[in-house]
Amino acid sequence: MMSHLSVMPSLAIGLPIGIVAGWIYFSTLHWSVHLLTHGTPGRALGLQGARLGALALILFGLAKLGPWVLLAGAAGLLMARFAVLRRVKGAA
C-alpha cells in the first residue's frame, strides 16, 4: 500500500495534472456541443463518453496517490474550467 504524500508534493503533482485535464476536458466540451448541434450526434456522444472516461481514469489515478493529490487535481480542474469559460465568453 502506498503511503500518502504530504501537502506540498501533493499540490505539485495534482494541480498541474488537474489543470491540463480540465483544459482538455472543457475545451472538448465546446467541440462536443458543436458536433451535437450540427447534426452528428453519434460523434458527439462518442466524444462525450471518451471525455468522461478519461477524466474518470485521471481522477481515479489521483485518488490512488492520496486525498490531497485528488483535492489539488480537482482544484486544478476548476481553475481550468474558469479559464476556458473566460476564453469562450471573450471569443463570443
PyMOL Python script that loads the backbone (N, CA, C, O; Angstrom):
from pymol import cmd

cmd.read_pdbstr("""\
ATOM      1  N   MET A   1       0.844  -1.179   0.000  1.00  0.00           N
ATOM      2  CA  MET A   1       0.000   0.000   0.000  1.00  0.00           C
ATOM      3  C   MET A   1       0.887   1.239   0.000  1.00  0.00           C
ATOM      4  O   MET A   1       1.905   1.292   0.690  1.00  0.00           O
ATOM      5  N   MET A   2       0.492   2.212  -0.769  1.00  0.00           N
ATOM      6  CA  MET A   2       1.286   3.430  -0.905  1.00  0.00           C
ATOM      7  C   MET A   2       0.991   4.391   0.241  1.00  0.00           C
ATOM      8  O   MET A   2      -0.170   4.616   0.581  1.00  0.00           O
ATOM      9  N   SER A   3       2.023   4.952   0.831  1.00  0.00           N
ATOM     10  CA  SER A   3       1.796   5.931   1.876  1.00  0.00           C
ATOM     11  C   SER A   3       1.357   7.257   1.251  1.00  0.00           C
ATOM     12  O   SER A   3       1.759   7.597   0.138  1.00  0.00           O
ATOM     13  N   HIS A   4       0.547   7.981   1.970  1.00  0.00           N
ATOM     14  CA  HIS A   4       0.036   9.237   1.451  1.00  0.00           C
ATOM     15  C   HIS A   4       1.128  10.295   1.457  1.00  0.00           C
ATOM     16  O   HIS A   4       1.965  10.339   2.358  1.00  0.00           O
ATOM     17  N   LEU A   5       1.107  11.130   0.454  1.00  0.00           N
ATOM     18  CA  LEU A   5       2.104  12.186   0.330  1.00  0.00           C
ATOM     19  C   LEU A   5       1.740  13.358   1.218  1.00  0.00           C
ATOM     20  O   LEU A   5       0.578  13.520   1.590  1.00  0.00           O
ATOM     21  N   SER A   6       2.728  14.180   1.561  1.00  0.00           N
ATOM     22  CA  SER A   6       2.432  15.376   2.332  1.00  0.00           C
ATOM     23  C   SER A   6       1.787  16.414   1.422  1.00  0.00           C
ATOM     24  O   SER A   6       1.649  16.187   0.220  1.00  0.00           O
ATOM     25  N   VAL A   7       1.397  17.538   1.981  1.00  0.00           N
ATOM     26  CA  VAL A   7       0.577  18.505   1.260  1.00  0.00           C
ATOM     27  C   VAL A   7       1.320  19.156   0.093  1.00  0.00           C
ATOM     28  O   VAL A   7       0.765  19.225  -1.004  1.00  0.00           O
ATOM     29  N   MET A   8       2.522  19.624   0.278  1.00  0.00           N
ATOM     30  CA  MET A   8       3.227  20.356  -0.784  1.00  0.00           C
ATOM     31  C   MET A   8       3.545  19.470  -2.003  1.00  0.00           C
ATOM     32  O   MET A   8       3.283  19.896  -3.128  1.00  0.00           O
ATOM     33  N   PRO A   9       4.091  18.275  -1.831  1.00  0.00           N
ATOM     34  CA  PRO A   9       4.281  17.428  -3.015  1.00  0.00           C
ATOM     35  C   PRO A   9       2.951  17.056  -3.671  1.00  0.00           C
ATOM     36  O   PRO A   9       2.884  16.889  -4.889  1.00  0.00           O
ATOM     37  N   SER A  10       1.904  16.928  -2.874  1.00  0.00           N
ATOM     38  CA  SER A  10       0.585  16.625  -3.429  1.00  0.00           C
ATOM     39  C   SER A  10       0.107  17.748  -4.331  1.00  0.00           C
ATOM     40  O   SER A  10      -0.433  17.498  -5.408  1.00  0.00           O
ATOM     41  N   LEU A  11       0.306  18.989  -3.894  1.00  0.00           N
ATOM     42  CA  LEU A  11      -0.069  20.127  -4.731  1.00  0.00           C
ATOM     43  C   LEU A  11       0.759  20.170  -6.004  1.00  0.00           C
ATOM     44  O   LEU A  11       0.247  20.479  -7.080  1.00  0.00           O
ATOM     45  N   ALA A  12       2.040  19.858  -5.874  1.00  0.00           N
ATOM     46  CA  ALA A  12       2.928  19.889  -7.039  1.00  0.00           C
ATOM     47  C   ALA A  12       2.566  18.804  -8.057  1.00  0.00           C
ATOM     48  O   ALA A  12       2.829  18.965  -9.249  1.00  0.00           O
ATOM     49  N   ILE A  13       1.973  17.714  -7.600  1.00  0.00           N
ATOM     50  CA  ILE A  13       1.576  16.648  -8.511  1.00  0.00           C
ATOM     51  C   ILE A  13       0.163  16.877  -9.038  1.00  0.00           C
ATOM     52  O   ILE A  13      -0.063  16.839 -10.247  1.00  0.00           O
ATOM     53  N   GLY A  14      -0.781  17.113  -8.140  1.00  0.00           N
ATOM     54  CA  GLY A  14      -2.188  17.161  -8.508  1.00  0.00           C
ATOM     55  C   GLY A  14      -2.612  18.391  -9.272  1.00  0.00           C
ATOM     56  O   GLY A  14      -3.409  18.290 -10.205  1.00  0.00           O
ATOM     57  N   LEU A  15      -2.101  19.553  -8.903  1.00  0.00           N
ATOM     58  CA  LEU A  15      -2.556  20.794  -9.517  1.00  0.00           C
ATOM     59  C   LEU A  15      -2.265  20.867 -11.015  1.00  0.00           C
ATOM     60  O   LEU A  15      -3.182  21.148 -11.786  1.00  0.00           O
ATOM     61  N   PRO A  16      -1.039  20.629 -11.460  1.00  0.00           N
ATOM     62  CA  PRO A  16      -0.814  20.695 -12.911  1.00  0.00           C
ATOM     63  C   PRO A  16      -1.555  19.610 -13.694  1.00  0.00           C
ATOM     64  O   PRO A  16      -2.004  19.852 -14.814  1.00  0.00           O
ATOM     65  N   ILE A  17      -1.684  18.421 -13.113  1.00  0.00           N
ATOM     66  CA  ILE A  17      -2.435  17.368 -13.791  1.00  0.00           C
ATOM     67  C   ILE A  17      -3.895  17.774 -13.918  1.00  0.00           C
ATOM     68  O   ILE A  17      -4.509  17.562 -14.964  1.00  0.00           O
ATOM     69  N   GLY A  18      -4.454  18.354 -12.869  1.00  0.00           N
ATOM     70  CA  GLY A  18      -5.836  18.809 -12.899  1.00  0.00           C
ATOM     71  C   GLY A  18      -6.050  19.937 -13.892  1.00  0.00           C
ATOM     72  O   GLY A  18      -7.077  19.978 -14.569  1.00  0.00           O
ATOM     73  N   ILE A  19      -5.095  20.855 -13.989  1.00  0.00           N
ATOM     74  CA  ILE A  19      -5.216  21.966 -14.928  1.00  0.00           C
ATOM     75  C   ILE A  19      -5.199  21.455 -16.363  1.00  0.00           C
ATOM     76  O   ILE A  19      -6.029  21.862 -17.176  1.00  0.00           O
ATOM     77  N   VAL A  20      -4.272  20.578 -16.675  1.00  0.00           N
ATOM     78  CA  VAL A  20      -4.186  20.042 -18.040  1.00  0.00           C
ATOM     79  C   VAL A  20      -5.432  19.212 -18.370  1.00  0.00           C
ATOM     80  O   VAL A  20      -6.003  19.348 -19.452  1.00  0.00           O
ATOM     81  N   ALA A  21      -5.849  18.355 -17.437  1.00  0.00           N
ATOM     82  CA  ALA A  21      -7.036  17.526 -17.674  1.00  0.00           C
ATOM     83  C   ALA A  21      -8.278  18.395 -17.836  1.00  0.00           C
ATOM     84  O   ALA A  21      -9.113  18.132 -18.702  1.00  0.00           O
ATOM     85  N   GLY A  22      -8.402  19.419 -17.011  1.00  0.00           N
ATOM     86  CA  GLY A  22      -9.552  20.309 -17.111  1.00  0.00           C
ATOM     87  C   GLY A  22      -9.553  21.109 -18.392  1.00  0.00           C
ATOM     88  O   GLY A  22     -10.602  21.307 -19.006  1.00  0.00           O
ATOM     89  N   TRP A  23      -8.382  21.572 -18.801  1.00  0.00           N
ATOM     90  CA  TRP A  23      -8.290  22.339 -20.047  1.00  0.00           C
ATOM     91  C   TRP A  23      -8.738  21.485 -21.236  1.00  0.00           C
ATOM     92  O   TRP A  23      -9.505  21.939 -22.085  1.00  0.00           O
ATOM     93  N   ILE A  24      -8.253  20.256 -21.283  1.00  0.00           N
ATOM     94  CA  ILE A  24      -8.641  19.355 -22.371  1.00  0.00           C
ATOM     95  C   ILE A  24     -10.126  19.011 -22.272  1.00  0.00           C
ATOM     96  O   ILE A  24     -10.834  19.023 -23.279  1.00  0.00           O
ATOM     97  N   TYR A  25     -10.594  18.708 -21.076  1.00  0.00           N
ATOM     98  CA  TYR A  25     -11.982  18.305 -20.881  1.00  0.00           C
ATOM     99  C   TYR A  25     -12.953  19.411 -21.306  1.00  0.00           C
ATOM    100  O   TYR A  25     -13.891  19.156 -22.061  1.00  0.00           O
ATOM    101  N   PHE A  26     -12.731  20.623 -20.831  1.00  0.00           N
ATOM    102  CA  PHE A  26     -13.678  21.695 -21.122  1.00  0.00           C
ATOM    103  C   PHE A  26     -13.502  22.270 -22.525  1.00  0.00           C
ATOM    104  O   PHE A  26     -14.456  22.806 -23.088  1.00  0.00           O
ATOM    105  N   SER A  27     -12.332  22.172 -23.090  1.00  0.00           N
ATOM    106  CA  SER A  27     -12.161  22.583 -24.489  1.00  0.00           C
ATOM    107  C   SER A  27     -12.879  21.622 -25.425  1.00  0.00           C
ATOM    108  O   SER A  27     -13.497  22.049 -26.400  1.00  0.00           O
ATOM    109  N   THR A  28     -12.802  20.334 -25.135  1.00  0.00           N
ATOM    110  CA  THR A  28     -13.506  19.373 -25.976  1.00  0.00           C
ATOM    111  C   THR A  28     -15.013  19.393 -25.721  1.00  0.00           C
ATOM    112  O   THR A  28     -15.778  18.927 -26.565  1.00  0.00           O
ATOM    113  N   LEU A  29     -15.449  19.911 -24.601  1.00  0.00           N
ATOM    114  CA  LEU A  29     -16.886  20.085 -24.368  1.00  0.00           C
ATOM    115  C   LEU A  29     -17.461  21.055 -25.391  1.00  0.00           C
ATOM    116  O   LEU A  29     -18.545  20.823 -25.927  1.00  0.00           O
ATOM    117  N   HIS A  30     -16.747  22.134 -25.663  1.00  0.00           N
ATOM    118  CA  HIS A  30     -17.177  23.096 -26.670  1.00  0.00           C
ATOM    119  C   HIS A  30     -17.274  22.421 -28.038  1.00  0.00           C
ATOM    120  O   HIS A  30     -18.218  22.670 -28.788  1.00  0.00           O
ATOM    121  N   TRP A  31     -16.327  21.593 -28.355  1.00  0.00           N
ATOM    122  CA  TRP A  31     -16.325  20.868 -29.618  1.00  0.00           C
ATOM    123  C   TRP A  31     -17.482  19.868 -29.673  1.00  0.00           C
ATOM    124  O   TRP A  31     -18.123  19.720 -30.713  1.00  0.00           O
ATOM    125  N   SER A  32     -17.751  19.182 -28.558  1.00  0.00           N
ATOM    126  CA  SER A  32     -18.829  18.211 -28.485  1.00  0.00           C
ATOM    127  C   SER A  32     -20.190  18.877 -28.698  1.00  0.00           C
ATOM    128  O   SER A  32     -21.042  18.332 -29.400  1.00  0.00           O
ATOM    129  N   VAL A  33     -20.393  20.027 -28.111  1.00  0.00           N
ATOM    130  CA  VAL A  33     -21.647  20.761 -28.313  1.00  0.00           C
ATOM    131  C   VAL A  33     -21.780  21.180 -29.770  1.00  0.00           C
ATOM    132  O   VAL A  33     -22.872  21.122 -30.334  1.00  0.00           O
ATOM    133  N   HIS A  34     -20.695  21.596 -30.374  1.00  0.00           N
ATOM    134  CA  HIS A  34     -20.726  21.968 -31.788  1.00  0.00           C
ATOM    135  C   HIS A  34     -21.126  20.764 -32.652  1.00  0.00           C
ATOM    136  O   HIS A  34     -21.941  20.901 -33.565  1.00  0.00           O
ATOM    137  N   LEU A  35     -20.563  19.601 -32.370  1.00  0.00           N
ATOM    138  CA  LEU A  35     -20.923  18.397 -33.119  1.00  0.00           C
ATOM    139  C   LEU A  35     -22.398  18.037 -32.915  1.00  0.00           C
ATOM    140  O   LEU A  35     -23.081  17.643 -33.860  1.00  0.00           O
ATOM    141  N   LEU A  36     -22.874  18.173 -31.700  1.00  0.00           N
ATOM    142  CA  LEU A  36     -24.251  17.822 -31.399  1.00  0.00           C
ATOM    143  C   LEU A  36     -25.234  18.757 -32.094  1.00  0.00           C
ATOM    144  O   LEU A  36     -26.279  18.307 -32.565  1.00  0.00           O
ATOM    145  N   THR A  37     -24.925  20.025 -32.165  1.00  0.00           N
ATOM    146  CA  THR A  37     -25.848  20.985 -32.764  1.00  0.00           C
ATOM    147  C   THR A  37     -25.778  21.016 -34.283  1.00  0.00           C
ATOM    148  O   THR A  37     -26.669  21.576 -34.921  1.00  0.00           O
ATOM    149  N   HIS A  38     -24.755  20.438 -34.873  1.00  0.00           N
ATOM    150  CA  HIS A  38     -24.623  20.457 -36.323  1.00  0.00           C
ATOM    151  C   HIS A  38     -24.844  19.089 -36.953  1.00  0.00           C
ATOM    152  O   HIS A  38     -24.275  18.795 -38.004  1.00  0.00           O
ATOM    153  N   GLY A  39     -25.662  18.252 -36.328  1.00  0.00           N
ATOM    154  CA  GLY A  39     -26.148  17.054 -36.977  1.00  0.00           C
ATOM    155  C   GLY A  39     -25.303  15.805 -36.899  1.00  0.00           C
ATOM    156  O   GLY A  39     -25.545  14.875 -37.668  1.00  0.00           O
ATOM    157  N   THR A  40     -24.331  15.730 -36.021  1.00  0.00           N
ATOM    158  CA  THR A  40     -23.556  14.493 -35.866  1.00  0.00           C
ATOM    159  C   THR A  40     -23.624  14.023 -34.410  1.00  0.00           C
ATOM    160  O   THR A  40     -22.622  14.058 -33.697  1.00  0.00           O
ATOM    161  N   PRO A  41     -24.809  13.584 -33.972  1.00  0.00           N
ATOM    162  CA  PRO A  41     -24.951  13.191 -32.565  1.00  0.00           C
ATOM    163  C   PRO A  41     -24.147  11.950 -32.184  1.00  0.00           C
ATOM    164  O   PRO A  41     -23.750  11.804 -31.028  1.00  0.00           O
ATOM    165  N   GLY A  42     -23.902  11.053 -33.144  1.00  0.00           N
ATOM    166  CA  GLY A  42     -23.105   9.865 -32.832  1.00  0.00           C
ATOM    167  C   GLY A  42     -21.686  10.221 -32.433  1.00  0.00           C
ATOM    168  O   GLY A  42     -21.156   9.695 -31.454  1.00  0.00           O
ATOM    169  N   ARG A  43     -21.079  11.105 -33.184  1.00  0.00           N
ATOM    170  CA  ARG A  43     -19.716  11.555 -32.841  1.00  0.00           C
ATOM    171  C   ARG A  43     -19.714  12.326 -31.525  1.00  0.00           C
ATOM    172  O   ARG A  43     -18.802  12.180 -30.711  1.00  0.00           O
ATOM    173  N   ALA A  44     -20.744  13.147 -31.325  1.00  0.00           N
ATOM    174  CA  ALA A  44     -20.819  13.931 -30.092  1.00  0.00           C
ATOM    175  C   ALA A  44     -20.936  13.015 -28.871  1.00  0.00           C
ATOM    176  O   ALA A  44     -20.287  13.251 -27.852  1.00  0.00           O
ATOM    177  N   LEU A  45     -21.752  11.986 -28.973  1.00  0.00           N
ATOM    178  CA  LEU A  45     -21.899  11.055 -27.849  1.00  0.00           C
ATOM    179  C   LEU A  45     -20.636  10.231 -27.633  1.00  0.00           C
ATOM    180  O   LEU A  45     -20.268   9.937 -26.496  1.00  0.00           O
ATOM    181  N   GLY A  46     -19.976   9.859 -28.724  1.00  0.00           N
ATOM    182  CA  GLY A  46     -18.706   9.150 -28.586  1.00  0.00           C
ATOM    183  C   GLY A  46     -17.644  10.007 -27.910  1.00  0.00           C
ATOM    184  O   GLY A  46     -16.906   9.537 -27.044  1.00  0.00           O
ATOM    185  N   LEU A  47     -17.580  11.262 -28.317  1.00  0.00           N
ATOM    186  CA  LEU A  47     -16.628  12.191 -27.699  1.00  0.00           C
ATOM    187  C   LEU A  47     -16.963  12.407 -26.230  1.00  0.00           C
ATOM    188  O   LEU A  47     -16.069  12.477 -25.386  1.00  0.00           O
ATOM    189  N   GLN A  48     -18.262  12.514 -25.925  1.00  0.00           N
ATOM    190  CA  GLN A  48     -18.680  12.692 -24.535  1.00  0.00           C
ATOM    191  C   GLN A  48     -18.261  11.493 -23.687  1.00  0.00           C
ATOM    192  O   GLN A  48     -17.756  11.659 -22.577  1.00  0.00           O
ATOM    193  N   GLY A  49     -18.471  10.285 -24.213  1.00  0.00           N
ATOM    194  CA  GLY A  49     -18.053   9.089 -23.484  1.00  0.00           C
ATOM    195  C   GLY A  49     -16.550   9.023 -23.270  1.00  0.00           C
ATOM    196  O   GLY A  49     -16.083   8.642 -22.196  1.00  0.00           O
ATOM    197  N   ALA A  50     -15.792   9.398 -24.299  1.00  0.00           N
ATOM    198  CA  ALA A  50     -14.332   9.405 -24.175  1.00  0.00           C
ATOM    199  C   ALA A  50     -13.873  10.450 -23.161  1.00  0.00           C
ATOM    200  O   ALA A  50     -12.966  10.195 -22.368  1.00  0.00           O
ATOM    201  N   ARG A  51     -14.492  11.611 -23.187  1.00  0.00           N
ATOM    202  CA  ARG A  51     -14.135  12.675 -22.241  1.00  0.00           C
ATOM    203  C   ARG A  51     -14.384  12.231 -20.805  1.00  0.00           C
ATOM    204  O   ARG A  51     -13.520  12.376 -19.941  1.00  0.00           O
ATOM    205  N   LEU A  52     -15.569  11.691 -20.561  1.00  0.00           N
ATOM    206  CA  LEU A  52     -15.916  11.263 -19.205  1.00  0.00           C
ATOM    207  C   LEU A  52     -15.041  10.096 -18.741  1.00  0.00           C
ATOM    208  O   LEU A  52     -14.611  10.057 -17.588  1.00  0.00           O
ATOM    209  N   GLY A  53     -14.784   9.159 -19.631  1.00  0.00           N
ATOM    210  CA  GLY A  53     -13.933   8.028 -19.271  1.00  0.00           C
ATOM    211  C   GLY A  53     -12.509   8.445 -18.938  1.00  0.00           C
ATOM    212  O   GLY A  53     -11.925   7.974 -17.962  1.00  0.00           O
ATOM    213  N   ALA A  54     -11.959   9.329 -19.754  1.00  0.00           N
ATOM    214  CA  ALA A  54     -10.595   9.803 -19.500  1.00  0.00           C
ATOM    215  C   ALA A  54     -10.516  10.575 -18.194  1.00  0.00           C
ATOM    216  O   ALA A  54      -9.571  10.400 -17.425  1.00  0.00           O
ATOM    217  N   LEU A  55     -11.505  11.432 -17.937  1.00  0.00           N
ATOM    218  CA  LEU A  55     -11.497  12.198 -16.694  1.00  0.00           C
ATOM    219  C   LEU A  55     -11.648  11.278 -15.489  1.00  0.00           C
ATOM    220  O   LEU A  55     -11.000  11.489 -14.463  1.00  0.00           O
ATOM    221  N   ALA A  56     -12.495  10.261 -15.603  1.00  0.00           N
ATOM    222  CA  ALA A  56     -12.653   9.308 -14.503  1.00  0.00           C
ATOM    223  C   ALA A  56     -11.349   8.569 -14.217  1.00  0.00           C
ATOM    224  O   ALA A  56     -10.989   8.374 -13.056  1.00  0.00           O
ATOM    225  N   LEU A  57     -10.639   8.158 -15.269  1.00  0.00           N
ATOM    226  CA  LEU A  57      -9.358   7.480 -15.065  1.00  0.00           C
ATOM    227  C   LEU A  57      -8.322   8.390 -14.413  1.00  0.00           C
ATOM    228  O   LEU A  57      -7.573   7.959 -13.538  1.00  0.00           O
ATOM    229  N   ILE A  58      -8.284   9.638 -14.839  1.00  0.00           N
ATOM    230  CA  ILE A  58      -7.330  10.593 -14.253  1.00  0.00           C
ATOM    231  C   ILE A  58      -7.641  10.822 -12.784  1.00  0.00           C
ATOM    232  O   ILE A  58      -6.738  10.791 -11.948  1.00  0.00           O
ATOM    233  N   LEU A  59      -8.909  11.052 -12.459  1.00  0.00           N
ATOM    234  CA  LEU A  59      -9.282  11.282 -11.065  1.00  0.00           C
ATOM    235  C   LEU A  59      -9.062  10.030 -10.217  1.00  0.00           C
ATOM    236  O   LEU A  59      -8.679  10.135  -9.052  1.00  0.00           O
ATOM    237  N   PHE A  60      -9.299   8.856 -10.783  1.00  0.00           N
ATOM    238  CA  PHE A  60      -9.034   7.614 -10.059  1.00  0.00           C
ATOM    239  C   PHE A  60      -7.544   7.487  -9.752  1.00  0.00           C
ATOM    240  O   PHE A  60      -7.156   7.122  -8.642  1.00  0.00           O
ATOM    241  N   GLY A  61      -6.714   7.794 -10.751  1.00  0.00           N
ATOM    242  CA  GLY A  61      -5.266   7.744 -10.532  1.00  0.00           C
ATOM    243  C   GLY A  61      -4.805   8.728  -9.475  1.00  0.00           C
ATOM    244  O   GLY A  61      -3.938   8.409  -8.662  1.00  0.00           O
ATOM    245  N   LEU A  62      -5.379   9.923  -9.480  1.00  0.00           N
ATOM    246  CA  LEU A  62      -5.030  10.905  -8.452  1.00  0.00           C
ATOM    247  C   LEU A  62      -5.499  10.448  -7.079  1.00  0.00           C
ATOM    248  O   LEU A  62      -4.802  10.655  -6.085  1.00  0.00           O
ATOM    249  N   ALA A  63      -6.668   9.832  -7.014  1.00  0.00           N
ATOM    250  CA  ALA A  63      -7.184   9.341  -5.728  1.00  0.00           C
ATOM    251  C   ALA A  63      -6.288   8.236  -5.163  1.00  0.00           C
ATOM    252  O   ALA A  63      -6.135   8.121  -3.947  1.00  0.00           O
ATOM    253  N   LYS A  64      -5.699   7.427  -6.042  1.00  0.00           N
ATOM    254  CA  LYS A  64      -4.791   6.375  -5.574  1.00  0.00           C
ATOM    255  C   LYS A  64      -3.529   6.953  -4.946  1.00  0.00           C
ATOM    256  O   LYS A  64      -2.890   6.304  -4.118  1.00  0.00           O
ATOM    257  N   LEU A  65      -3.168   8.177  -5.342  1.00  0.00           N
ATOM    258  CA  LEU A  65      -1.974   8.810  -4.777  1.00  0.00           C
ATOM    259  C   LEU A  65      -2.246   9.471  -3.430  1.00  0.00           C
ATOM    260  O   LEU A  65      -1.310   9.784  -2.694  1.00  0.00           O
ATOM    261  N   GLY A  66      -3.508   9.682  -3.106  1.00  0.00           N
ATOM    262  CA  GLY A  66      -3.845  10.248  -1.806  1.00  0.00           C
ATOM    263  C   GLY A  66      -4.897  11.334  -1.908  1.00  0.00           C
ATOM    264  O   GLY A  66      -5.163  11.863  -2.988  1.00  0.00           O
ATOM    265  N   PRO A  67      -5.495  11.661  -0.762  1.00  0.00           N
ATOM    266  CA  PRO A  67      -6.587  12.633  -0.773  1.00  0.00           C
ATOM    267  C   PRO A  67      -6.151  14.045  -1.148  1.00  0.00           C
ATOM    268  O   PRO A  67      -6.900  14.765  -1.808  1.00  0.00           O
ATOM    269  N   TRP A  68      -4.958  14.449  -0.739  1.00  0.00           N
ATOM    270  CA  TRP A  68      -4.509  15.805  -1.072  1.00  0.00           C
ATOM    271  C   TRP A  68      -4.205  15.942  -2.558  1.00  0.00           C
ATOM    272  O   TRP A  68      -4.431  17.001  -3.144  1.00  0.00           O
ATOM    273  N   VAL A  69      -3.706  14.899  -3.158  1.00  0.00           N
ATOM    274  CA  VAL A  69      -3.441  14.916  -4.599  1.00  0.00           C
ATOM    275  C   VAL A  69      -4.762  15.037  -5.346  1.00  0.00           C
ATOM    276  O   VAL A  69      -4.867  15.798  -6.308  1.00  0.00           O
ATOM    277  N   LEU A  70      -5.770  14.290  -4.907  1.00  0.00           N
ATOM    278  CA  LEU A  70      -7.085  14.359  -5.544  1.00  0.00           C
ATOM    279  C   LEU A  70      -7.698  15.748  -5.386  1.00  0.00           C
ATOM    280  O   LEU A  70      -8.254  16.287  -6.342  1.00  0.00           O
ATOM    281  N   LEU A  71      -7.605  16.329  -4.206  1.00  0.00           N
ATOM    282  CA  LEU A  71      -8.145  17.671  -3.992  1.00  0.00           C
ATOM    283  C   LEU A  71      -7.404  18.711  -4.828  1.00  0.00           C
ATOM    284  O   LEU A  71      -8.023  19.624  -5.373  1.00  0.00           O
ATOM    285  N   ALA A  72      -6.103  18.578  -4.930  1.00  0.00           N
ATOM    286  CA  ALA A  72      -5.331  19.507  -5.758  1.00  0.00           C
ATOM    287  C   ALA A  72      -5.703  19.343  -7.228  1.00  0.00           C
ATOM    288  O   ALA A  72      -5.795  20.330  -7.958  1.00  0.00           O
ATOM    289  N   GLY A  73      -5.915  18.110  -7.663  1.00  0.00           N
ATOM    290  CA  GLY A  73      -6.339  17.864  -9.035  1.00  0.00           C
ATOM    291  C   GLY A  73      -7.708  18.453  -9.313  1.00  0.00           C
ATOM    292  O   GLY A  73      -7.934  19.021 -10.381  1.00  0.00           O
ATOM    293  N   ALA A  74      -8.628  18.325  -8.361  1.00  0.00           N
ATOM    294  CA  ALA A  74      -9.959  18.900  -8.520  1.00  0.00           C
ATOM    295  C   ALA A  74      -9.889  20.427  -8.561  1.00  0.00           C
ATOM    296  O   ALA A  74     -10.626  21.062  -9.315  1.00  0.00           O
ATOM    297  N   ALA A  75      -9.012  21.011  -7.760  1.00  0.00           N
ATOM    298  CA  ALA A  75      -8.838  22.461  -7.797  1.00  0.00           C
ATOM    299  C   ALA A  75      -8.275  22.902  -9.149  1.00  0.00           C
ATOM    300  O   ALA A  75      -8.701  23.919  -9.696  1.00  0.00           O
ATOM    301  N   GLY A  76      -7.334  22.152  -9.680  1.00  0.00           N
ATOM    302  CA  GLY A  76      -6.795  22.456 -10.999  1.00  0.00           C
ATOM    303  C   GLY A  76      -7.846  22.325 -12.082  1.00  0.00           C
ATOM    304  O   GLY A  76      -7.866  23.107 -13.033  1.00  0.00           O
ATOM    305  N   LEU A  77      -8.721  21.336 -11.941  1.00  0.00           N
ATOM    306  CA  LEU A  77      -9.816  21.152 -12.880  1.00  0.00           C
ATOM    307  C   LEU A  77     -10.739  22.376 -12.881  1.00  0.00           C
ATOM    308  O   LEU A  77     -11.143  22.848 -13.943  1.00  0.00           O
ATOM    309  N   LEU A  78     -11.066  22.879 -11.708  1.00  0.00           N
ATOM    310  CA  LEU A  78     -11.915  24.070 -11.619  1.00  0.00           C
ATOM    311  C   LEU A  78     -11.213  25.318 -12.155  1.00  0.00           C
ATOM    312  O   LEU A  78     -11.844  26.163 -12.790  1.00  0.00           O
ATOM    313  N   MET A  79      -9.926  25.432 -11.901  1.00  0.00           N
ATOM    314  CA  MET A  79      -9.168  26.575 -12.434  1.00  0.00           C
ATOM    315  C   MET A  79      -9.199  26.566 -13.959  1.00  0.00           C
ATOM    316  O   MET A  79      -9.377  27.608 -14.591  1.00  0.00           O
ATOM    317  N   ALA A  80      -9.027  25.399 -14.536  1.00  0.00           N
ATOM    318  CA  ALA A  80      -9.068  25.283 -15.993  1.00  0.00           C
ATOM    319  C   ALA A  80     -10.461  25.582 -16.518  1.00  0.00           C
ATOM    320  O   ALA A  80     -10.607  26.178 -17.585  1.00  0.00           O
ATOM    321  N   ARG A  81     -11.482  25.176 -15.783  1.00  0.00           N
ATOM    322  CA  ARG A  81     -12.857  25.467 -16.196  1.00  0.00           C
ATOM    323  C   ARG A  81     -13.078  26.969 -16.296  1.00  0.00           C
ATOM    324  O   ARG A  81     -13.623  27.458 -17.286  1.00  0.00           O
ATOM    325  N   PHE A  82     -12.659  27.692 -15.281  1.00  0.00           N
ATOM    326  CA  PHE A  82     -12.826  29.143 -15.309  1.00  0.00           C
ATOM    327  C   PHE A  82     -12.040  29.770 -16.457  1.00  0.00           C
ATOM    328  O   PHE A  82     -12.526  30.699 -17.102  1.00  0.00           O
ATOM    329  N   ALA A  83     -10.843  29.277 -16.716  1.00  0.00           N
ATOM    330  CA  ALA A  83     -10.024  29.821 -17.806  1.00  0.00           C
ATOM    331  C   ALA A  83     -10.666  29.558 -19.166  1.00  0.00           C
ATOM    332  O   ALA A  83     -10.700  30.448 -20.016  1.00  0.00           O
ATOM    333  N   VAL A  84     -11.175  28.344 -19.378  1.00  0.00           N
ATOM    334  CA  VAL A  84     -11.802  28.026 -20.665  1.00  0.00           C
ATOM    335  C   VAL A  84     -13.084  28.823 -20.846  1.00  0.00           C
ATOM    336  O   VAL A  84     -13.353  29.327 -21.937  1.00  0.00           O
ATOM    337  N   LEU A  85     -13.881  28.943 -19.780  1.00  0.00           N
ATOM    338  CA  LEU A  85     -15.106  29.740 -19.881  1.00  0.00           C
ATOM    339  C   LEU A  85     -14.809  31.191 -20.185  1.00  0.00           C
ATOM    340  O   LEU A  85     -15.518  31.813 -20.976  1.00  0.00           O
ATOM    341  N   ARG A  86     -13.791  31.734 -19.581  1.00  0.00           N
ATOM    342  CA  ARG A  86     -13.409  33.127 -19.856  1.00  0.00           C
ATOM    343  C   ARG A  86     -12.967  33.277 -21.309  1.00  0.00           C
ATOM    344  O   ARG A  86     -13.306  34.265 -21.961  1.00  0.00           O
ATOM    345  N   ARG A  87     -12.215  32.304 -21.821  1.00  0.00           N
ATOM    346  CA  ARG A  87     -11.752  32.354 -23.212  1.00  0.00           C
ATOM    347  C   ARG A  87     -12.927  32.256 -24.181  1.00  0.00           C
ATOM    348  O   ARG A  87     -12.975  32.979 -25.176  1.00  0.00           O
ATOM    349  N   VAL A  88     -13.877  31.361 -23.891  1.00  0.00           N
ATOM    350  CA  VAL A  88     -15.025  31.176 -24.778  1.00  0.00           C
ATOM    351  C   VAL A  88     -15.941  32.396 -24.740  1.00  0.00           C
ATOM    352  O   VAL A  88     -16.440  32.823 -25.781  1.00  0.00           O
ATOM    353  N   LYS A  89     -16.165  32.954 -23.570  1.00  0.00           N
ATOM    354  CA  LYS A  89     -17.003  34.153 -23.461  1.00  0.00           C
ATOM    355  C   LYS A  89     -16.358  35.344 -24.128  1.00  0.00           C
ATOM    356  O   LYS A  89     -17.051  36.184 -24.702  1.00  0.00           O
ATOM    357  N   GLY A  90     -15.032  35.431 -24.061  1.00  0.00           N
ATOM    358  CA  GLY A  90     -14.317  36.526 -24.709  1.00  0.00           C
ATOM    359  C   GLY A  90     -14.356  36.429 -26.219  1.00  0.00           C
ATOM    360  O   GLY A  90     -14.332  37.444 -26.916  1.00  0.00           O
ATOM    361  N   ALA A  91     -14.417  35.195 -26.728  1.00  0.00           N
ATOM    362  CA  ALA A  91     -14.454  34.991 -28.184  1.00  0.00           C
ATOM    363  C   ALA A  91     -15.849  35.249 -28.751  1.00  0.00           C
ATOM    364  O   ALA A  91     -15.992  35.544 -29.937  1.00  0.00           O
ATOM    365  N   ALA A  92     -16.869  35.139 -27.914  1.00  0.00           N
ATOM    366  CA  ALA A  92     -18.257  35.313 -28.401  1.00  0.00           C
ATOM    367  C   ALA A  92     -18.657  36.760 -28.511  1.00  0.00           C
ATOM    368  O   ALA A  92     -19.785  37.061 -28.902  1.00  0.00           O
TER     369      ALA A  92
END
""", "prot")
cmd.dss("prot")
cmd.show_as("cartoon", "prot")
cmd.util.cbc("prot")
cmd.orient("prot")
